[in-house]
């Protein structure tokens, strides 16, 4: 009996959808001016809903138990799929982080060598470094703010502190933790050379 009502429900739902396209054919028993898409859909949808409710009410305890088991199994499958997807995403994120860390280590360069590369040939240095995230190692010779108020750490390469690498920090908190004379490792994006200094932006202490 429940299979019968299930079949009627499916047919009625199909008729409701078809009624949106062909209301006149499915509402042949009504006056022509009453054969609208909304009425066709509503009429057959109500039939489908009623059959579904009747079928559920007539369902035997065994059938209800089987349906509950099917739902539980489906939920268990979805839970497993979700867990597998999360594990895959986590593994992908870890692999990406590891690759980025390895790339940074491969890009490791001293402030003196970076400045020397730009001093020797700015065009060649730009082609190699500009726009890339690199790891720069050096000594913090000054911690200040530029004219826009952005904090930066200078790693001078000459005895007068006039030339070197200036790292514009992402936030003041990072800059505030650095002491003058400290050996530091900074990760930043190379912005090129200006007025004798190489500039890095969006810098973080590694």
N, CA and C atoms as an extended XYZ file, in Angstrom:
618
Properties=species:S:1:pos:R:3:atomname:S:1:resname:S:1:resid:I:1 pbc="F F F"
N         0.825       -1.206        0.000 N   UNK     1
C         0.000        0.000        0.000 CA  UNK     1
C         0.864        1.264        0.000 C   UNK     1
N         1.905        1.240        0.815 N   UNK     2
C         2.779        2.415        0.868 CA  UNK     2
C         3.480        2.639       -0.468 C   UNK     2
N         3.784        1.529       -1.179 N   UNK     3
C         4.400        1.665       -2.499 CA  UNK     3
C         3.433        2.313       -3.481 C   UNK     3
N         2.155        1.959       -3.350 N   UNK     4
C         1.133        2.542       -4.221 CA  UNK     4
C         1.062        4.056       -4.015 C   UNK     4
N         0.974        4.469       -2.742 N   UNK     5
C         0.899        5.901       -2.460 CA  UNK     5
C         2.206        6.614       -2.830 C   UNK     5
N         3.313        5.885       -2.711 N   UNK     6
C         4.584        6.471       -3.128 CA  UNK     6
C         4.609        6.744       -4.618 C   UNK     6
N         4.056        5.787       -5.398 N   UNK     7
C         4.002        5.965       -6.846 CA  UNK     7
C         3.081        7.122       -7.217 C   UNK     7
N         1.921        7.202       -6.538 N   UNK     8
C         0.979        8.295       -6.805 CA  UNK     8
C         1.618        9.641       -6.459 C   UNK     8
N         2.363        9.668       -5.358 N   UNK     9
C         3.045       10.907       -4.957 CA  UNK     9
C         4.025       11.355       -6.034 C   UNK     9
N         4.805       10.399       -6.553 N   UNK    10
C         5.787       10.726       -7.587 CA  UNK    10
C         5.105       11.229       -8.856 C   UNK    10
N         4.008       10.565       -9.242 N   UNK    11
C         3.283       10.977      -10.450 CA  UNK    11
C         2.686       12.375      -10.264 C   UNK    11
N         2.125       12.622       -9.072 N   UNK    12
C         1.515       13.929       -8.806 CA  UNK    12
C         2.565       15.037       -8.816 C   UNK    12
N         3.742       14.766       -8.259 N   UNK    13
C         4.808       15.770       -8.271 CA  UNK    13
C         5.263       16.064       -9.694 C   UNK    13
N         5.360       15.008      -10.505 N   UNK    14
C         5.726       15.197      -11.907 CA  UNK    14
C         4.667       16.031      -12.623 C   UNK    14
N         3.400       15.735      -12.325 N   UNK    15
C         2.307       16.493      -12.937 CA  UNK    15
C         2.352       17.954      -12.508 C   UNK    15
N         2.711       18.199      -11.245 N   UNK    16
C         2.808       19.578      -10.756 CA  UNK    16
C         3.862       20.353      -11.534 C   UNK    16
N         4.989       19.700      -11.807 N   UNK    17
C         6.056       20.364      -12.561 CA  UNK    17
C         5.655       20.576      -14.018 C   UNK    17
N         5.022       19.554      -14.599 N   UNK    18
C         4.573       19.681      -15.991 CA  UNK    18
C         3.481       20.741      -16.100 C   UNK    18
N         2.674       20.860      -15.036 N   UNK    19
C         1.592       21.838      -15.038 CA  UNK    19
C         2.070       23.267      -15.172 C   UNK    19
N         3.302       23.526      -14.760 N   UNK    20
C         3.860       24.873      -14.915 CA  UNK    20
C         4.029       25.204      -16.398 C   UNK    20
N         4.287       24.159      -17.201 N   UNK    21
C         4.511       24.355      -18.638 CA  UNK    21
C         3.220       24.169      -19.439 C   UNK    21
N         2.449       23.145      -19.055 N   UNK    22
C         1.233       22.812      -19.818 CA  UNK    22
C         0.006       22.802      -18.905 C   UNK    22
N        -0.371       23.935      -18.378 N   UNK    23
C        -1.504       23.959      -17.440 CA  UNK    23
C        -2.840       23.598      -18.090 C   UNK    23
N        -3.033       23.969      -19.338 N   UNK    24
C        -4.320       23.716      -19.997 CA  UNK    24
C        -4.576       22.225      -20.167 C   UNK    24
N        -3.521       21.467      -20.496 N   UNK    25
C        -3.688       20.034      -20.710 CA  UNK    25
C        -3.958       19.296      -19.395 C   UNK    25
N        -3.321       19.739      -18.307 N   UNK    26
C        -3.466       19.031      -17.036 CA  UNK    26
C        -4.701       19.466      -16.256 C   UNK    26
N        -5.239       20.614      -16.578 N   UNK    27
C        -6.469       21.079      -15.925 CA  UNK    27
C        -7.632       21.075      -16.920 C   UNK    27
N        -7.691       20.027      -17.722 N   UNK    28
C        -8.712       19.922      -18.771 CA  UNK    28
C       -10.130       19.917      -18.213 C   UNK    28
N       -10.274       19.542      -16.935 N   UNK    29
C       -11.592       19.415      -16.319 CA  UNK    29
C       -12.120       20.757      -15.798 C   UNK    29
N       -11.299       21.821      -15.916 N   UNK    30
C       -11.731       23.141      -15.467 CA  UNK    30
C       -12.099       24.017      -16.657 C   UNK    30
N       -12.779       25.104      -16.357 N   UNK    31
C       -13.082       26.081      -17.389 CA  UNK    31
C       -11.772       26.674      -17.919 C   UNK    31
N       -11.697       26.996      -19.199 N   UNK    32
C       -10.445       27.494      -19.795 CA  UNK    32
C        -9.801       28.647      -19.031 C   UNK    32
N       -10.618       29.571      -18.526 N   UNK    33
C       -10.026       30.730      -17.851 CA  UNK    33
C        -9.481       30.381      -16.464 C   UNK    33
N        -9.750       29.159      -15.970 N   UNK    34
C        -9.210       28.720      -14.675 CA  UNK    34
C        -7.929       27.891      -14.827 C   UNK    34
N        -7.536       27.596      -16.052 N   UNK    35
C        -6.381       26.716      -16.282 CA  UNK    35
C        -5.071       27.514      -16.252 C   UNK    35
N        -4.676       27.940      -15.067 N   UNK    36
C        -3.444       28.730      -14.919 CA  UNK    36
C        -2.303       27.851      -14.416 C   UNK    36
N        -1.102       28.329      -14.598 N   UNK    37
C         0.086       27.586      -14.141 CA  UNK    37
C         0.069       27.402      -12.626 C   UNK    37
N        -0.285       28.461      -11.910 N   UNK    38
C        -0.297       28.392      -10.449 CA  UNK    38
C        -1.300       27.357       -9.954 C   UNK    38
N        -2.480       27.342      -10.559 N   UNK    39
C        -3.497       26.377      -10.139 CA  UNK    39
C        -3.068       24.953      -10.478 C   UNK    39
N        -2.453       24.776      -11.645 N   UNK    40
C        -1.999       23.434      -12.038 CA  UNK    40
C        -0.955       22.913      -11.060 C   UNK    40
N         0.005       23.766      -10.753 N   UNK    41
C         1.052       23.345       -9.817 CA  UNK    41
C         0.461       23.079       -8.442 C   UNK    41
N        -0.363       24.012       -7.941 N   UNK    42
C        -0.932       23.872       -6.604 CA  UNK    42
C        -1.815       22.650       -6.470 C   UNK    42
N        -2.633       22.379       -7.474 N   UNK    43
C        -3.564       21.244       -7.425 CA  UNK    43
C        -2.812       19.924       -7.288 C   UNK    43
N        -1.847       19.710       -8.172 N   UNK    44
C        -1.131       18.427       -8.150 CA  UNK    44
C        -0.132       18.342       -6.991 C   UNK    44
N         0.362       19.484       -6.550 N   UNK    45
C         1.256       19.463       -5.386 CA  UNK    45
C         0.489       19.051       -4.133 C   UNK    45
N        -0.727       19.548       -3.986 N   UNK    46
C        -1.561       19.168       -2.834 CA  UNK    46
C        -1.863       17.675       -2.869 C   UNK    46
N        -2.135       17.155       -4.072 N   UNK    47
C        -2.381       15.713       -4.201 CA  UNK    47
C        -1.137       14.925       -3.781 C   UNK    47
N         0.024       15.379       -4.248 N   UNK    48
C         1.275       14.691       -3.904 CA  UNK    48
C         1.514       14.724       -2.407 C   UNK    48
N         1.275       15.870       -1.789 N   UNK    49
C         1.479       16.005       -0.348 CA  UNK    49
C         0.522       15.110        0.423 C   UNK    49
N        -0.733       15.084       -0.003 N   UNK    50
C        -1.730       14.257        0.681 CA  UNK    50
C        -1.376       12.779        0.571 C   UNK    50
N        -0.972       12.344       -0.623 N   UNK    51
C        -0.597       10.936       -0.815 CA  UNK    51
C         0.628       10.576        0.021 C   UNK    51
N         1.556       11.507        0.108 N   UNK    52
C         2.754       11.259        0.904 CA  UNK    52
C         2.400       11.084        2.374 C   UNK    52
N         1.508       11.941        2.877 N   UNK    53
C         1.100       11.849        4.286 CA  UNK    53
C         0.334       10.561        4.557 C   UNK    53
N        -0.554       10.198        3.633 N   UNK    54
C        -1.318        8.957        3.801 CA  UNK    54
C        -0.391        7.751        3.761 C   UNK    54
N         0.541        7.764        2.811 N   UNK    55
C         1.489        6.655        2.706 CA  UNK    55
C         2.325        6.501        3.963 C   UNK    55
N         2.731        7.631        4.537 N   UNK    56
C         3.515        7.588        5.774 CA  UNK    56
C         2.678        7.050        6.927 C   UNK    56
N         1.409        7.482        6.984 N   UNK    57
C         0.526        7.030        8.065 CA  UNK    57
C         0.254        5.531        7.977 C   UNK    57
N         0.185        4.996        6.757 N   UNK    58
C        -0.108        3.572        6.569 CA  UNK    58
C         1.139        2.695        6.642 C   UNK    58
N         2.275        3.318        6.810 N   UNK    59
C         3.526        2.563        6.823 CA  UNK    59
C         3.593        1.663        8.056 C   UNK    59
N         4.010        0.442        7.856 N   UNK    60
C         4.120       -0.509        8.963 CA  UNK    60
C         5.330       -0.175        9.827 C   UNK    60
N         5.353       -0.652       11.079 N   UNK    61
C         6.512       -0.402       11.950 CA  UNK    61
C         7.824       -0.886       11.330 C   UNK    61
N         7.753       -2.033       10.625 N   UNK    62
C         8.965       -2.563        9.996 CA  UNK    62
C         9.477       -1.611        8.912 C   UNK    62
N         8.537       -1.063        8.118 N   UNK    63
C         8.933       -0.131        7.061 CA  UNK    63
C         9.508        1.152        7.650 C   UNK    63
N         8.894        1.628        8.739 N   UNK    64
C         9.413        2.827        9.396 CA  UNK    64
C        10.821        2.584        9.932 C   UNK    64
N        11.028        1.377       10.477 N   UNK    65
C        12.357        1.033       10.987 CA  UNK    65
C        13.377        1.001        9.859 C   UNK    65
N        12.961        0.395        8.711 N   UNK    66
C        13.869        0.332        7.563 CA  UNK    66
C        14.209        1.730        7.051 C   UNK    66
N        13.198        2.598        6.992 N   UNK    67
C        13.444        3.969        6.536 CA  UNK    67
C        14.400        4.701        7.474 C   UNK    67
N        14.197        4.485        8.779 N   UNK    68
C        15.078        5.122        9.763 CA  UNK    68
C        16.509        4.620        9.591 C   UNK    68
N        16.652        3.314        9.324 N   UNK    69
C        17.982        2.746        9.112 CA  UNK    69
C        18.634        3.322        7.857 C   UNK    69
N        17.822        3.471        6.809 N   UNK    70
C        18.346        4.047        5.563 CA  UNK    70
C        18.833        5.472        5.799 C   UNK    70
N        18.031        6.253        6.554 N   UNK    71
C        18.438        7.628        6.858 CA  UNK    71
C        19.720        7.657        7.679 C   UNK    71
N        19.802        6.767        8.669 N   UNK    72
C        21.002        6.713        9.504 CA  UNK    72
C        22.233        6.334        8.687 C   UNK    72
N        22.051        5.362        7.787 N   UNK    73
C        23.173        4.950        6.935 CA  UNK    73
C        23.607        6.092        6.021 C   UNK    73
N        22.617        6.817        5.478 N   UNK    74
C        22.942        7.952        4.604 CA  UNK    74
C        23.684        9.030        5.384 C   UNK    74
N        23.235        9.292        6.618 N   UNK    75
C        23.907       10.286        7.459 CA  UNK    75
C        25.322        9.844        7.803 C   UNK    75
N        25.487        8.534        8.051 N   UNK    76
C        26.819        8.011        8.359 CA  UNK    76
C        27.756        8.168        7.169 C   UNK    76
N        27.225        7.901        5.965 N   UNK    77
C        28.032        8.058        4.746 CA  UNK    77
C        28.436        9.512        4.565 C   UNK    77
N        27.472       10.431        4.784 N   UNK    78
C        27.781       11.862        4.654 CA  UNK    78
C        28.827       12.290        5.680 C   UNK    78
N        28.722       11.745        6.901 N   UNK    79
C        29.692       12.090        7.942 CA  UNK    79
C        31.093       11.614        7.566 C   UNK    79
N        31.168       10.396        7.009 N   UNK    80
C        32.468        9.854        6.579 CA  UNK    80
C        33.039       10.694        5.441 C   UNK    80
N        32.183       11.040        4.477 N   UNK    81
C        32.635       11.857        3.348 CA  UNK    81
C        33.120       13.223        3.822 C   UNK    81
N        32.392       13.807        4.788 N   UNK    82
C        32.788       15.107        5.328 CA  UNK    82
C        34.138       15.014        6.033 C   UNK    82
N        34.313       13.944        6.834 N   UNK    83
C        35.576       13.759        7.554 CA  UNK    83
C        36.734       13.563        6.578 C   UNK    83
N        36.492       12.782        5.521 N   UNK    84
C        37.539       12.552        4.516 CA  UNK    84
C        37.893       13.847        3.794 C   UNK    84
N        36.866       14.651        3.497 N   UNK    85
C        37.104       15.930        2.828 CA  UNK    85
C        37.915       16.863        3.722 C   UNK    85
N        37.569       16.892        5.023 N   UNK    86
C        38.302       17.744        5.965 CA  UNK    86
C        39.747       17.282        6.106 C   UNK    86
N        39.952       15.948        6.140 N   UNK    87
C        41.321       15.424        6.224 CA  UNK    87
C        42.123       15.795        4.982 C   UNK    87
N        41.468       15.689        3.820 N   UNK    88
C        42.150       16.034        2.569 CA  UNK    88
C        42.507       17.519        2.540 C   UNK    88
N        41.570       18.367        2.997 N   UNK    89
C        41.832       19.805        3.034 CA  UNK    89
C        42.959       20.131        4.009 C   UNK    89
N        42.963       19.443        5.161 N   UNK    90
C        44.016       19.666        6.149 CA  UNK    90
C        45.373       19.243        5.598 C   UNK    90
N        45.393       18.073        4.941 N   UNK    91
C        46.645       17.585        4.360 CA  UNK    91
C        47.142       18.533        3.271 C   UNK    91
N        46.201       19.049        2.474 N   UNK    92
C        46.569       19.988        1.413 CA  UNK    92
C        47.133       21.279        1.999 C   UNK    92
N        46.481       21.767        3.080 N   UNK    93
C        46.954       22.995        3.728 CA  UNK    93
C        48.338       22.794        4.335 C   UNK    93
N        48.552       21.624        4.959 N   UNK    94
C        49.856       21.334        5.559 CA  UNK    94
C        50.938       21.229        4.486 C   UNK    94
N        50.588       20.581        3.370 N   UNK    95
C        51.551       20.450        2.272 CA  UNK    95
C        51.889       21.815        1.684 C   UNK    95
N        50.860       22.669        1.568 N   UNK    96
C        51.078       24.017        1.036 CA  UNK    96
C        51.963       24.829        1.972 C   UNK    96
N        51.676       24.729        3.286 N   UNK    97
C        52.474       25.461        4.269 CA  UNK    97
C        53.925       24.976        4.265 C   UNK    97
N        54.101       23.663        4.131 N   UNK    98
C        55.450       23.098        4.086 CA  UNK    98
C        56.199       23.574        2.848 C   UNK    98
N        55.488       23.590        1.710 N   UNK    99
C        56.108       24.042        0.460 CA  UNK    99
C        56.496       25.515        0.551 C   UNK    99
N        55.613       26.325        1.173 N   UNK   100
C        55.910       27.750        1.328 CA  UNK   100
C        57.112       27.958        2.241 C   UNK   100
N        57.174       27.161        3.324 N   UNK   101
C        58.309       27.268        4.247 CA  UNK   101
C        59.615       26.882        3.552 C   UNK   101
N        59.552       25.825        2.742 N   UNK   102
C        60.742       25.401        2.002 CA  UNK   102
C        61.159       26.456        0.983 C   UNK   102
N        60.148       27.070        0.341 N   UNK   103
C        60.447       28.112       -0.642 CA  UNK   103
C        61.099       29.315        0.030 C   UNK   103
N        60.613       29.656        1.235 N   UNK   104
C        61.204       30.777        1.963 CA  UNK   104
C        62.652       30.480        2.352 C   UNK   104
N        62.888       29.258        2.819 N   UNK   105
C        64.253       28.890        3.188 CA  UNK   105
C        65.170       28.929        1.965 C   UNK   105
N        64.609       28.525        0.818 N   UNK   106
C        65.407       28.551       -0.418 CA  UNK   106
C        65.713       29.986       -0.841 C   UNK   106
N        64.809       30.927       -0.463 N   UNK   107
C        64.998       32.330       -0.851 CA  UNK   107
C        65.835       33.101        0.170 C   UNK   107
N        66.244       32.441        1.232 N   UNK   108
C        66.982       33.090        2.328 CA  UNK   108
C        68.213       33.826        1.792 C   UNK   108
N        68.353       35.082        2.211 N   UNK   109
C        69.475       35.903        1.771 CA  UNK   109
C        69.783       36.928        2.851 C   UNK   109
N        71.025       37.295        2.984 N   UNK   110
C        71.383       38.308        3.982 CA  UNK   110
C        71.035       39.690        3.449 C   UNK   110
N        70.802       40.615        4.363 N   UNK   111
C        70.491       41.989        3.962 CA  UNK   111
C        71.639       42.572        3.137 C   UNK   111
N        72.855       42.255        3.522 N   UNK   112
C        74.023       42.771        2.799 CA  UNK   112
C        74.065       42.244        1.368 C   UNK   112
N        73.791       40.939        1.194 N   UNK   113
C        73.829       40.351       -0.152 CA  UNK   113
C        72.689       40.884       -1.023 C   UNK   113
N        71.512       41.092       -0.416 N   UNK   114
C        70.384       41.629       -1.183 CA  UNK   114
C        70.693       43.048       -1.645 C   UNK   114
N        71.206       43.851       -0.735 N   UNK   115
C        71.549       45.231       -1.101 CA  UNK   115
C        72.654       45.242       -2.162 C   UNK   115
N        73.643       44.353       -2.010 N   UNK   116
C        74.754       44.296       -2.961 CA  UNK   116
C        74.261       43.920       -4.356 C   UNK   116
N        73.264       43.012       -4.419 N   UNK   117
C        72.711       42.614       -5.717 CA  UNK   117
C        72.055       43.810       -6.397 C   UNK   117
N        71.336       44.619       -5.632 N   UNK   118
C        70.696       45.809       -6.202 CA  UNK   118
C        71.726       46.881       -6.541 C   UNK   118
N        72.734       47.001       -5.709 N   UNK   119
C        73.762       48.008       -5.961 CA  UNK   119
C        74.551       47.679       -7.229 C   UNK   119
N        74.733       46.380       -7.481 N   UNK   120
C        75.504       45.961       -8.656 CA  UNK   120
C        74.702       46.116       -9.945 C   UNK   120
N        73.407       45.765       -9.910 N   UNK   121
C        72.576       45.845      -11.117 CA  UNK   121
C        71.109       45.841      -10.689 C   UNK   121
N        70.535       47.033      -10.607 N   UNK   122
C        69.160       47.153      -10.115 CA  UNK   122
C        68.159       46.451      -11.027 C   UNK   122
N        68.396       46.517      -12.337 N   UNK   123
C        67.475       45.887      -13.286 CA  UNK   123
C        67.473       44.370      -13.096 C   UNK   123
N        68.662       43.789      -13.024 N   UNK   124
C        68.765       42.339      -12.842 CA  UNK   124
C        68.187       41.917      -11.492 C   UNK   124
N        68.430       42.723      -10.455 N   UNK   125
C        67.918       42.400       -9.123 CA  UNK   125
C        66.392       42.465       -9.092 C   UNK   125
N        65.821       43.467       -9.766 N   UNK   126
C        64.361       43.561       -9.845 CA  UNK   126
C        63.773       42.324      -10.521 C   UNK   126
N        64.398       41.907      -11.607 N   UNK   127
C        63.916       40.721      -12.319 CA  UNK   127
C        63.946       39.483      -11.432 C   UNK   127
N        64.908       39.435      -10.540 N   UNK   128
C        65.073       38.251       -9.691 CA  UNK   128
C        64.233       38.315       -8.421 C   UNK   128
N        64.101       39.518       -7.831 N   UNK   129
C        63.499       39.604       -6.504 CA  UNK   129
C        62.183       40.381       -6.413 C   UNK   129
N        61.996       41.399       -7.239 N   UNK   130
C        60.856       42.299       -7.048 CA  UNK   130
C        59.517       41.564       -7.131 C   UNK   130
N        58.658       41.847       -6.140 N   UNK   131
C        57.335       41.231       -6.095 CA  UNK   131
C        57.312       39.854       -5.462 C   UNK   131
N        58.484       39.347       -5.059 N   UNK   132
C        58.553       38.005       -4.477 CA  UNK   132
C        58.712       38.076       -2.963 C   UNK   132
N        58.166       37.058       -2.282 N   UNK   133
C        58.332       36.939       -0.836 CA  UNK   133
C        59.656       36.234       -0.565 C   UNK   133
N        60.507       36.875        0.220 N   UNK   134
C        61.806       36.286        0.527 CA  UNK   134
C        62.088       36.410        2.020 C   UNK   134
N        63.083       35.663        2.460 N   UNK   135
C        63.516       35.686        3.855 CA  UNK   135
C        64.858       36.411        3.926 C   UNK   135
N        64.869       37.530        4.637 N   UNK   136
C        66.082       38.350        4.738 CA  UNK   136
C        66.623       38.280        6.163 C   UNK   136
N        67.918       38.042        6.263 N   UNK   137
C        68.580       37.919        7.566 CA  UNK   137
C        69.541       39.085        7.746 C   UNK   137
N        69.522       39.679        8.929 N   UNK   138
C        70.437       40.791        9.174 CA  UNK   138
C        70.332       41.305       10.593 C   UNK   138
N        70.940       42.452       10.825 N   UNK   139
C        70.928       43.087       12.142 CA  UNK   139
C        70.049       44.329       12.099 C   UNK   139
N        69.145       44.431       13.061 N   UNK   140
C        68.271       45.605       13.132 CA  UNK   140
C        69.093       46.798       13.617 C   UNK   140
N        69.285       47.769       12.740 N   UNK   141
C        70.074       48.952       13.105 CA  UNK   141
C        69.194       50.131       13.483 C   UNK   141
N        67.905       50.048       13.147 N   UNK   142
C        66.985       51.125       13.512 CA  UNK   142
C        65.550       50.623       13.408 C   UNK   142
N        64.699       51.141       14.276 N   UNK   143
C        63.267       50.834       14.233 CA  UNK   143
C        62.538       52.169       14.300 C   UNK   143
N        61.889       52.546       13.198 N   UNK   144
C        61.264       53.868       13.123 CA  UNK   144
C        59.930       53.797       12.392 C   UNK   144
N        59.349       54.995       12.152 N   UNK   145
C        58.156       55.125       11.324 CA  UNK   145
C        58.493       56.028       10.146 C   UNK   145
N        57.913       55.689        8.980 N   UNK   146
C        58.162       56.534        7.814 CA  UNK   146
C        57.201       57.726        7.823 C   UNK   146
N        57.212       58.518        6.768 N   UNK   147
C        56.407       59.746        6.740 CA  UNK   147
C        54.903       59.460        6.732 C   UNK   147
N        54.526       58.224        6.395 N   UNK   148
C        53.100       57.866        6.410 CA  UNK   148
C        52.680       57.270        7.751 C   UNK   148
N        53.654       57.113        8.661 N   UNK   149
C        53.346       56.546        9.968 CA  UNK   149
C        53.484       55.045       10.039 C   UNK   149
N        53.955       54.425        8.950 N   UNK   150
C        54.121       52.971        8.938 CA  UNK   150
C        55.435       52.591        9.621 C   UNK   150
N        55.410       51.615       10.522 N   UNK   151
C        56.649       51.203       11.194 CA  UNK   151
C        57.555       50.417       10.242 C   UNK   151
N        58.851       50.653       10.364 N   UNK   152
C        59.787       49.881        9.549 CA  UNK   152
C        61.047       49.585       10.351 C   UNK   152
N        61.712       48.518        9.936 N   UNK   153
C        62.966       48.110       10.555 CA  UNK   153
C        64.062       48.242        9.509 C   UNK   153
N        65.122       48.944        9.878 N   UNK   154
C        66.243       49.132        8.956 CA  UNK   154
C        67.353       48.145        9.289 C   UNK   154
N        67.932       47.582        8.235 N   UNK   155
C        69.116       46.733        8.370 CA  UNK   155
C        70.202       47.366        7.508 C   UNK   155
N        70.934       48.287        8.106 N   UNK   156
C        71.948       49.036        7.360 CA  UNK   156
C        73.131       48.136        7.018 C   UNK   156
N        73.764       48.453        5.887 N   UNK   157
C        74.920       47.661        5.458 CA  UNK   157
C        76.195       48.506        5.430 C   UNK   157
N        76.074       49.793        5.767 N   UNK   158
C        77.271       50.636        5.842 CA  UNK   158
C        77.396       51.187        7.261 C   UNK   158
N        78.568       51.657        7.599 N   UNK   159
C        78.833       52.079        8.975 CA  UNK   159
C        78.073       53.336        9.378 C   UNK   159
N        77.600       54.095        8.401 N   UNK   160
C        76.873       55.329        8.710 CA  UNK   160
C        75.354       55.121        8.761 C   UNK   160
N        74.905       53.931        8.395 N   UNK   161
C        73.475       53.630        8.435 CA  UNK   161
C        72.669       54.324        7.354 C   UNK   161
N        73.323       54.659        6.250 N   UNK   162
C        72.641       55.393        5.181 CA  UNK   162
C        72.052       54.470        4.114 C   UNK   162
N        72.634       53.302        3.963 N   UNK   163
C        72.149       52.370        2.941 CA  UNK   163
C        71.912       50.998        3.563 C   UNK   163
N        71.004       50.260        2.951 N   UNK   164
C        70.713       48.922        3.464 CA  UNK   164
C        69.349       48.452        3.012 C   UNK   164
N        68.705       47.673        3.870 N   UNK   165
C        67.385       47.115        3.571 CA  UNK   165
C        66.394       47.633        4.606 C   UNK   165
N        65.320       48.240        4.131 N   UNK   166
C        64.263       48.743        5.014 CA  UNK   166
C        63.025       47.859        4.879 C   UNK   166
N        62.585       47.312        5.998 N   UNK   167
C        61.442       46.395        6.000 CA  UNK   167
C        60.234       47.090        6.621 C   UNK   167
N        59.234       47.388        5.797 N   UNK   168
C        58.010       48.017        6.293 CA  UNK   168
C        57.131       46.922        6.895 C   UNK   168
N        56.887       47.014        8.206 N   UNK   169
C        56.211       45.948        8.931 CA  UNK   169
C        54.699       45.985        8.716 C   UNK   169
N        54.083       44.819        8.868 N   UNK   170
C        52.626       44.730        8.726 CA  UNK   170
C        51.908       45.421        9.881 C   UNK   170
N        52.508       45.375       11.075 N   UNK   171
C        51.863       45.998       12.228 CA  UNK   171
C        52.916       46.508       13.202 C   UNK   171
N        52.487       47.434       14.056 N   UNK   172
C        53.404       48.039       15.018 CA  UNK   172
C        53.841       47.051       16.089 C   UNK   172
N        52.969       46.097       16.427 N   UNK   173
C        53.291       45.145       17.489 CA  UNK   173
C        54.562       44.365       17.162 C   UNK   173
N        54.699       43.968       15.894 N   UNK   174
C        55.899       43.221       15.491 CA  UNK   174
C        57.137       44.092       15.603 C   UNK   174
N        57.016       45.339       15.144 N   UNK   175
C        58.162       46.252       15.194 CA  UNK   175
C        58.541       46.577       16.631 C   UNK   175
N        57.544       46.667       17.507 N   UNK   176
C        57.800       47.039       18.900 CA  UNK   176
C        58.605       45.982       19.651 C   UNK   176
N        58.588       44.750       19.174 N   UNK   177
C        59.291       43.663       19.857 CA  UNK   177
C        60.771       43.585       19.475 C   UNK   177
N        61.170       44.353       18.468 N   UNK   178
C        62.543       44.267       17.964 CA  UNK   178
C        63.434       45.270       18.686 C   UNK   178
N        64.618       44.838       19.037 N   UNK   179
C        65.588       45.720       19.693 CA  UNK   179
C        66.706       46.061       18.714 C   UNK   179
N        67.198       47.279       18.807 N   UNK   180
C        68.308       47.681       17.950 CA  UNK   180
C        69.528       46.805       18.251 C   UNK   180
N        70.155       46.316       17.197 N   UNK   181
C        71.317       45.442       17.342 CA  UNK   181
C        70.970       43.966       17.351 C   UNK   181
N        69.670       43.643       17.358 N   UNK   182
C        69.248       42.242       17.388 CA  UNK   182
C        69.393       41.599       16.013 C   UNK   182
N        69.762       40.332       16.018 N   UNK   183
C        69.805       39.558       14.778 CA  UNK   183
C        68.370       39.122       14.458 C   UNK   183
N        67.897       39.449       13.280 N   UNK   184
C        66.505       39.158       12.939 CA  UNK   184
C        66.397       38.462       11.585 C   UNK   184
N        65.269       37.773       11.423 N   UNK   185
C        64.904       37.176       10.139 CA  UNK   185
C        63.539       37.741        9.763 C   UNK   185
N        63.477       38.381        8.618 N   UNK   186
C        62.250       39.053        8.199 CA  UNK   186
C        61.753       38.462        6.880 C   UNK   186
N        60.459       38.159        6.845 N   UNK   187
C        59.824       37.702        5.607 CA  UNK   187
C        59.038       38.876        5.038 C   UNK   187
N        59.303       39.217        3.786 N   UNK   188
C        58.607       40.344        3.176 CA  UNK   188
C        58.635       40.267        1.660 C   UNK   188
N        57.869       41.150        1.041 N   UNK   189
C        57.801       41.220       -0.421 CA  UNK   189
C        58.706       42.341       -0.908 C   UNK   189
N        59.605       42.005       -1.796 N   UNK   190
C        60.571       42.993       -2.293 CA  UNK   190
C        59.849       44.033       -3.145 C   UNK   190
N        60.121       45.308       -2.820 N   UNK   191
C        59.452       46.407       -3.520 CA  UNK   191
C        60.401       47.176       -4.435 C   UNK   191
N        61.678       46.792       -4.415 N   UNK   192
C        62.649       47.471       -5.266 CA  UNK   192
C        63.565       48.386       -4.472 C   UNK   192
N        64.357       49.182       -5.203 N   UNK   193
C        65.351       50.059       -4.577 CA  UNK   193
C        64.965       51.522       -4.770 C   UNK   193
N        65.210       52.321       -3.730 N   UNK   194
C        64.931       53.750       -3.807 CA  UNK   194
C        65.872       54.492       -2.869 C   UNK   194
N        66.515       55.528       -3.384 N   UNK   195
C        67.429       56.385       -2.607 CA  UNK   195
C        68.459       55.546       -1.849 C   UNK   195
N        69.019       54.566       -2.534 N   UNK   196
C        70.102       53.787       -1.953 CA  UNK   196
C        69.683       52.679       -1.014 C   UNK   196
N        68.373       52.485       -0.829 N   UNK   197
C        67.894       51.435        0.065 CA  UNK   197
C        66.963       50.477       -0.678 C   UNK   197
N        67.044       49.215       -0.296 N   UNK   198
C        66.115       48.219       -0.820 CA  UNK   198
C        64.929       48.155        0.144 C   UNK   198
N        63.724       48.185       -0.410 N   UNK   199
C        62.525       48.191        0.430 CA  UNK   199
C        61.750       46.880        0.302 C   UNK   199
N        61.299       46.405        1.459 N   UNK   200
C        60.406       45.253        1.531 CA  UNK   200
C        59.113       45.705        2.202 C   UNK   200
N        57.984       45.219        1.720 N   UNK   201
C        56.690       45.581        2.310 CA  UNK   201
C        56.005       44.341        2.890 C   UNK   201
N        54.966       44.600        3.692 N   UNK   202
C        54.178       43.518        4.315 CA  UNK   202
C        55.087       42.543        5.058 C   UNK   202
N        55.990       43.101        5.849 N   UNK   203
C        57.008       42.267        6.499 CA  UNK   203
C        56.532       41.686        7.829 C   UNK   203
N        57.042       40.495        8.102 N   UNK   204
C        56.763       39.797        9.354 CA  UNK   204
C        58.071       39.230        9.892 C   UNK   204
N        58.161       39.174       11.217 N   UNK   205
C        59.320       38.537       11.831 CA  UNK   205
C        59.137       37.029       11.744 C   UNK   205
N        60.139       36.352       11.226 N   UNK   206
C        60.042       34.901       11.051 CA  UNK   206
C        60.477       34.177       12.325 C   UNK   206
